[in-house]
Amino acid sequence: MTRSDARDNRARILDAARAVFSEVGLAAPMREIARQAEVGPATLYRHFPTKRDLIAETYAEQRRACRAIVRDALADPDPWRGFQRLIENILELHARSRGFADAFMAAFPEGDDFAAERERALLAVADLAHRAQRSGHLRSGFLVDDLMLMLMAHRGIQDAPPETRLTASRRFAAYMIEAFRARPETRAPAPP
């Protein structure tokens, strides 16, 4: 097998994994991913010895985007605006990439890739939240666990048809921002 064949196989496996994880979730069998990629199981395991390795590589781009969202939110001189943008952008990322929320929140005890990255992100969000609380805009009782709860609730949007997912996600983000605001506005977010 040539190097270009190996690269093609790897790319097909990753494309198939994105499609299968998007449709079925992270519980999808490796054999189904191999079948969709039109490679044998041995080829799949040669490129990705464990399912954790495949999941990590499948969502590498989303992980980079997540890091950038957190970094940009922290860099905003207005911590409340940074916090709002963090919520909006994270939920949009999750709405566009079915399966990423599951991968982000999953615990892989045999590896620290997602878990360590998740912990770093949550520590950064905690810092941003403290600054937004000190500015008087974020509820004093907000905990980072509330953000994880929000992400778990947002996963339900994944069941919506793809053409309505982003609109529903934006509306959900607006409601969450209002729920986290120290002095919520009396009007509801604009309808989609």
GIZIRA-V116910 format. One record per run of one state. SS is the DSSP state (H for helix, E for strand, L for the rest). FROM is the first residue (numbers start at 1). TO is the last residue. If there is no record, write none. Layout:
SS | FROM | TO
SS | FROM | TO
//
This chain:
L | 1 | 2
H | 3 | 24
L | 25 | 29
H | 30 | 37
L | 38 | 40
H | 41 | 47
L | 48 | 50
H | 51 | 58
L | 59 | 59
H | 60 | 75
L | 76 | 78
H | 79 | 96
L | 97 | 99
H | 100 | 105
L | 106 | 112
H | 113 | 134
L | 135 | 137
E | 138 | 138
L | 139 | 143
H | 144 | 159
L | 160 | 161
H | 162 | 180
E | 181 | 181
L | 182 | 192
//
